[in-house]
Amino acid sequence: MQTNSVLSEIDRLTQKMHDLARSEDWDGLTSLENARRTLLVKIDAKAARAPNNQALVQKIVSNNEIIMHLAQNRKEDIGLLLGAFGGPNAEN
């Protein structure tokens, strides 16, 4: 599989993961993350740095940052809930 098509598939999965994170479907997001990991190892780093791939790479990175932010917010929410019920505070 060529780097461009791998990046396109990673972009598609990352966008879907972004949508799932927004809807708080963490199980669905996890399944897609596992699929995405298998594609990440197929990327030719040199080809990914090529100017014609930079917009796609930036889009993937941007969506991934949003996913990470939403996941961190969820982690903090769970920590607060656990603390409110006398459980261990998983905030950090």
N, C-alpha and C positions, 0 to 999 in steps of 0.2 A: 504494500500500500504506500503510495507516495505521500510525502510530508503534507502537501496541501490538502489531500483528502483526509488524512488523519487529523489535521488541525480543524478541518470543517466538521468532522464528526465530534471532536472534543468540544468545539463551539456549540454544536447542537445539544450535546449532553449537558454542558455547563449552563446553557440557557434554560433547559428543562429543570436542572437542579436549582437554579435561581427561582424559577416559578414554584417549585416544590417547597423551597425554604420560605418563600413569602406566604404560602398557604399552610406552613408548619407541618408538612408531610415529611417528617424526618426519616421514617422507614424507607419511603420511596427515594428520598435523596441519597440515603446510604447505598441502596442498590445501584443507583446510577454512578455513584462515586467509585464503586468497585469496577464497574464497566469502564469508566474513564481511566482508571489506573492502568488497565491493560493496554489502553491506547497510548498513554503517556510514554511508555518505554519504547514505542515504535517511532517516536519523533527523531528525525535527524536534526540535531541542534544547529548545525551550520545552515541547513535549509530553512529552519524556523526563524533564523536571524535575517534571512534575506528580506530586502525592502518590500517585495511584493506580498510577504506574509505578515508584516508588522501590524497592519490594521486588525487582522484576525487575532493575532496573539494579544494585542492590547484589549480587544473585546473580551477574550477569554479571561484575562487577568482582572479586568474590571468587574465582570460578573462574579468571578471567584472571590474578590474582595467583599462584594455585597453578601455573598453566601456566608463567608466567614464572620462578618459583622452580625448577621441575623442569628447564626449559630451561637456566637458569643452572648448575644442578648438572651437567647433561650437558656443557655447555661447559667447565666446570672439569675434568671427568673426561677429556675429549678433550685438554685442555692438559697434564694430567699424563701421559697416554699418549704424546703427542708428545714431551714432555720426556724420558721414559724411553727412547725410541728415538733420542735425539739430534736430533730435529727441533725446529723452532721451538716455543717454549712459547706456546700460544695462550690462556693463562690469563686474560689481561686483554683 
